[in-house]
């Protein structure tokens, strides 16, 4: 699932949720503003959540939201 994210969303999600980096470190290393980092993280988490829902329920409409 993570591999299907756009590169910027994937980088932020991995740094924050897998590696445990804080927001300031993520912004510094990826050269992002705090607002952009939050947006990318929110979008990545939403896409992952929608894919999980789709797999669990078989609902194909969740994939079209992202």
Order of alpha helices (4+ residues) and beta strands (2+ residues): alpha-alpha-alpha
